[in-house]
Amino acid sequence: MEETKNEPRTLGPRDSNISVDGKKMSALEVEQTYDGIPVAGGIVKLSKTVTLLNKFGAEFLGMMFFVMVGCGTAVSTSKTTDFNASSWVLTVAFAFGLGITTLAYTIGHITGAHINCAVTFGLVIAGVCPIIDALVIFAGQIIGAIVGAAVLAGIFNKSNDGTGALGANQVSPNFGKGSAFLGEAFMTAMLMFVVNETAVRKRLDYMPNNKLTGVGFNAPIAIGFAVFLAHLVLIPVDGCSINPTRSFGPLVIASARGLPDGSNHWDDFWIFVIAPFLGAGVAGLFQRLTTFSV
């Protein structure tokens, strides 16, 4: 169907059809130059405070729902399964991966959908996330993880939680702390690498005529699959964290209502902080060192 003269054409982010101060500019150029969004009749200025509040709220809700879906799946099926069964591993891994894909599509336009403080750290190292933004996003993630775990505690009492700690992580008796650390570091690095190459890297690094970022709007699919694959590998090892915030919230709430006897959750917690940060940091540094302008 041909476009009629009276039908407005949708402007892409790089279309140079907006006239500002006598110059033709794209919507993206207007945002970067005038710190505002072009609308009919002028430019709406963006408030940094409101923008930061939006980012806080988006990451708060994203992390809250992610904990509820991912850890909630682990808890809801924990009383009727064998933790070593491949079907249980597949189910939980799929829940975490699909949860990230769904929520990344939901809040990606607001924050980029970090939903993981290790990813936030990696993006800071890569030079694509300002430190102030990162701190606000991190605060939203931490509070969201705690609230999400609290909701889970309201749904599943201790007798219904076969994981013993609302899906919080600890190293399996069959594996050593070194194995868990190595796995967490490398799987987080893989996740960060996928984020960088699909959602951050400008295609014009390699293809000057193509101005899109990564794989465009399909980045959440690849990122979700990266989370899914990491869980397939690490669930038998330590429940798979690759996300310190996701591990922290459930552990705080589970501790408040009482961890099971012989719990090593807090003893192992350092692994689920240092290893993901290390992996994400190395991948973020790789992104920074291999990015160039054309």
Number of C-alpha atoms within 10 A of each C-alpha: 3 4 8 8 7 6 7 8 9 7 12 11 13 14 14 16 13 18 13 14 7 7 10 14 18 20 21 17 19 21 18 11 10 14 16 18 16 20 10 7 6 11 15 14 12 13 11 11 9 10 14 19 16 17 24 25 21 27 32 26 22 29 31 26 23 27 31 26 21 22 25 26 20 26 24 19 18 19 14 10 11 12 18 10 10 11 12 19 21 15 16 24 27 21 23 27 24 22 22 30 24 16 22 23 16 15 20 21 11 16 21 20 24 26 34 25 26 29 30 28 24 33 27 19 21 23 14 15 16 12 15 10 19 22 16 18 27 24 18 24 29 24 19 28 34 24 22 28 32 22 17 24 22 10 12 16 12 17 8 17 21 19 20 20 26 34 29 27 27 24 26 15 10 8 12 12 16 11 13 23 22 14 23 30 23 20 25 30 26 21 26 29 24 23 26 26 18 22 22 20 21 22 18 16 15 12 11 12 8 11 13 17 18 19 17 14 13 13 22 27 18 19 26 25 20 23 28 24 19 24 26 20 17 21 21 19 23 27 25 28 29 34 22 25 26 31 28 22 26 27 25 20 23 22 14 10 12 13 19 14 7 6 12 14 18 16 10 17 18 12 25 27 22 15 26 32 25 20 26 31 25 21 27 26 16 16 23 19 10 10 11 12 8 7
